[in-house]
Amino acid sequence: MTEEGTRRERVVGIGSGAAAVQPKELATEDMVLNIGPQHPSTHGVLRLRLTLDGERIAAAEPIVGYMHRGAEKLFEVRDYRQIIVLANRHDWLSAFANELGVVLAVERMLGMEVPQRAVWARTLLAELNRVLNHLMFLGSYPLELGAITPVFYAFRERETLQHVMEEISGGRMHYMFNRVGGLKEDLPLGWLDRAAQAVADVRHRLPDIEELISGNEIFLARTRGIGVLDRDTIMQYGVSGPIARASGVDFDLRRDEPYLAYGELPVTVVTRSAGDCNARFQVLLDQVKVSLDLADACVERLRELPPGPINQRLPKVLKVPEGHTYAWTENPLGLNGYYLVSRGEKTPWRLKLRSASYNNIQVLREMLPGHLVSDMVAILGSLFFVVGDIDK
């Protein structure tokens, strides 16, 4: 009321569709909300631009590039020994697997045959690295939904395996153990026994994590039927790995296009049909069991092999013949591709990296619309990505 006794009204905000709403309905307007970019101590510096209609997501746009470090350009000015260091780091949870793709591509260009001990040792270490990757997400995903205890169990198992990985390579995250032509050095005396014991310990204690999470009513309520990803969308976006297999895509390079020693191993491909957050978590859990079994098989085979070299002798300056090749591997997070182009020099002319997380995260624009903001965290965490693997 003013001094003259007349009433004045001021319109503070009005929805874009206000003219069409019924008199008793409240007119609202869409709000744009930025999730991130977050600090690297979370999944990394990822930004989601959400358009909200109330508490429901109307549109989602993943915006990447905040961690971009130009690894592909740096490949062009490093020799074939040095690029392993760069490739090692984009997915910091899968360092050994990252190294592997690069050396496989270079060895293919050279027509080089790797000693059998190196082939089986690489397979063993790749599977141990896969377990380390999956254990991290098995612990961190419940943490994002409010359950703190599982991460302590997961890190206990990670430490058990980290001890044997650190003993053989000297590194805890960036192993730098692969070399063109094999591995850096032979396995230490008694290491196979210690690796087998570590695998047995993790297998024995894995049910602790499973029982803690799988039957939890709150966890099931937050993940069942949430973030359902269908097969057609997976094919359109090139989604791969555990996320694709949780939606019924029965494809795994280890079985379907074997490399290393996988052609001689009974690789079980774990799939689910629900395609929701809970299915993705269950696939990850079951894949740990498969990898532990494969690791045991590799240990037994390495014990049977006679002593011999574990790498090829290389010239001081390694030059790759002119040409190009494409190598791909079943990394813990999905398909990794390495397109190598050489002009006969000691450095690659071009090395294009196809990282799993980059394709996987793009599908958020299809998954998030229609869900509540509270479900966004559950969906985002269930994609199991590393931002360094997106931005390279």
ChimeraX attribute file (.defattr): number of C-alpha atoms within 10 A of each C-alpha:
attribute: neighborCount
match mode: 1-to-1
recipient: residues
	/A:1	8
	/A:2	7
	/A:3	6
	/A:4	6
	/A:5	7
	/A:6	7
	/A:7	8
	/A:8	7
	/A:9	6
	/A:10	5
	/A:11	5
	/A:12	5
	/A:13	9
	/A:14	12
	/A:15	13
	/A:16	11
	/A:17	10
	/A:18	14
	/A:19	10
	/A:20	9
	/A:21	12
	/A:22	9
	/A:23	9
	/A:24	6
	/A:25	8
	/A:26	10
	/A:27	16
	/A:28	15
	/A:29	14
	/A:30	16
	/A:31	14
	/A:32	15
	/A:33	13
	/A:34	14
	/A:35	13
	/A:36	13
	/A:37	15
	/A:38	13
	/A:39	10
	/A:40	12
	/A:41	7
	/A:42	11
	/A:43	16
	/A:44	19
	/A:45	21
	/A:46	24
	/A:47	17
	/A:48	18
	/A:49	17
	/A:50	24
	/A:51	19
	/A:52	21
	/A:53	16
	/A:54	13
	/A:55	14
	/A:56	19
	/A:57	23
	/A:58	19
	/A:59	19
	/A:60	21
	/A:61	17
	/A:62	16
	/A:63	15
	/A:64	18
	/A:65	14
	/A:66	16
	/A:67	16
	/A:68	15
	/A:69	13
	/A:70	11
	/A:71	18
	/A:72	16
	/A:73	13
	/A:74	15
	/A:75	22
	/A:76	17
	/A:77	15
	/A:78	16
	/A:79	16
	/A:80	23
	/A:81	16
	/A:82	13
	/A:83	22
	/A:84	25
	/A:85	19
	/A:86	17
	/A:87	24
	/A:88	25
	/A:89	22
	/A:90	22
	/A:91	27
	/A:92	17
	/A:93	25
	/A:94	27
	/A:95	26
	/A:96	28
	/A:97	25
	/A:98	31
	/A:99	25
	/A:100	27
	/A:101	25
	/A:102	29
	/A:103	23
	/A:104	25
	/A:105	23
	/A:106	26
	/A:107	17
	/A:108	15
	/A:109	19
	/A:110	16
	/A:111	11
	/A:112	14
	/A:113	13
	/A:114	19
	/A:115	16
	/A:116	19
	/A:117	23
	/A:118	27
	/A:119	22
	/A:120	22
	/A:121	23
	/A:122	22
	/A:123	22
	/A:124	25
	/A:125	20
	/A:126	25
	/A:127	24
	/A:128	26
	/A:129	25
	/A:130	24
	/A:131	28
	/A:132	25
	/A:133	23
	/A:134	26
	/A:135	24
	/A:136	17
	/A:137	22
	/A:138	26
	/A:139	21
	/A:140	24
	/A:141	22
	/A:142	20
	/A:143	15
	/A:144	14
	/A:145	17
	/A:146	11
	/A:147	17
	/A:148	14
	/A:149	15
	/A:150	21
	/A:151	20
	/A:152	13
	/A:153	18
	/A:154	23
	/A:155	18
	/A:156	15
	/A:157	23
	/A:158	21
	/A:159	16
	/A:160	17
	/A:161	23
	/A:162	20
	/A:163	16
	/A:164	22
	/A:165	21
	/A:166	15
	/A:167	14
	/A:168	18
	/A:169	19
	/A:170	14
	/A:171	14
	/A:172	15
	/A:173	19
	/A:174	20
	/A:175	19
	/A:176	21
	/A:177	22
	/A:178	27
	/A:179	22
	/A:180	25
	/A:181	22
	/A:182	28
	/A:183	24
	/A:184	16
	/A:185	15
	/A:186	16
	/A:187	17
	/A:188	10
	/A:189	8
	/A:190	8
	/A:191	15
	/A:192	19
	/A:193	13
	/A:194	15
	/A:195	22
	/A:196	18
	/A:197	16
	/A:198	22
	/A:199	23
	/A:200	15
	/A:201	14
	/A:202	21
	/A:203	15
	/A:204	10
	/A:205	14
	/A:206	18
	/A:207	13
	/A:208	12
	/A:209	20
	/A:210	16
	/A:211	10
	/A:212	13
	/A:213	20
	/A:214	15
	/A:215	10
	/A:216	12
	/A:217	9
	/A:218	12
	/A:219	17
	/A:220	15
	/A:221	11
	/A:222	17
	/A:223	21
	/A:224	15
	/A:225	14
	/A:226	23
	/A:227	25
	/A:228	20
	/A:229	22
	/A:230	18
	/A:231	17
	/A:232	10
	/A:233	14
	/A:234	19
	/A:235	12
	/A:236	9
	/A:237	15
	/A:238	17
	/A:239	25
	/A:240	24
	/A:241	25
	/A:242	31
	/A:243	28
	/A:244	29
	/A:245	26
	/A:246	29
	/A:247	23
	/A:248	19
	/A:249	23
	/A:250	14
	/A:251	18
	/A:252	23
	/A:253	18
	/A:254	20
	/A:255	17
	/A:256	13
	/A:257	13
	/A:258	16
	/A:259	18
	/A:260	20
	/A:261	17
	/A:262	19
	/A:263	13
	/A:264	12
	/A:265	14
	/A:266	13
	/A:267	18
	/A:268	16
	/A:269	19
	/A:270	20
	/A:271	24
	/A:272	20
	/A:273	16
	/A:274	18
	/A:275	24
	/A:276	22
	/A:277	25
	/A:278	25
	/A:279	26
	/A:280	25
	/A:281	26
	/A:282	18
	/A:283	22
	/A:284	27
	/A:285	23
	/A:286	16
	/A:287	21
	/A:288	23
	/A:289	17
	/A:290	17
	/A:291	21
	/A:292	22
	/A:293	19
	/A:294	21
	/A:295	24
	/A:296	19
	/A:297	17
	/A:298	26
	/A:299	19
	/A:300	14
	/A:301	14
	/A:302	20
	/A:303	12
	/A:304	9
	/A:305	11
	/A:306	9
	/A:307	10
	/A:308	11
	/A:309	16
	/A:310	21
	/A:311	22
	/A:312	16
	/A:313	10
	/A:314	10
	/A:315	7
	/A:316	6
	/A:317	11
	/A:318	16
	/A:319	18
	/A:320	22
	/A:321	16
	/A:322	14
	/A:323	12
	/A:324	19
	/A:325	14
	/A:326	19
	/A:327	18
	/A:328	21
	/A:329	23
	/A:330	24
	/A:331	29
	/A:332	26
	/A:333	27
	/A:334	25
	/A:335	20
	/A:336	22
	/A:337	22
	/A:338	22
	/A:339	17
	/A:340	20
	/A:341	22
	/A:342	21
	/A:343	15
	/A:344	14
	/A:345	15
	/A:346	18
	/A:347	22
	/A:348	24
	/A:349	18
	/A:350	18
	/A:351	25
	/A:352	15
	/A:353	20
	/A:354	17
	/A:355	24
	/A:356	25
	/A:357	25
	/A:358	21
	/A:359	18
	/A:360	23
	/A:361	22
	/A:362	18
	/A:363	21
	/A:364	21
	/A:365	16
	/A:366	15
	/A:367	20
	/A:368	24
	/A:369	19
	/A:370	15
	/A:371	18
	/A:372	17
	/A:373	16
	/A:374	13
	/A:375	17
	/A:376	21
	/A:377	14
	/A:378	21
	/A:379	22
	/A:380	20
	/A:381	19
	/A:382	25
	/A:383	23
	/A:384	28
	/A:385	22
	/A:386	23
	/A:387	25
	/A:388	24
	/A:389	25
	/A:390	25
	/A:391	21
	/A:392	21
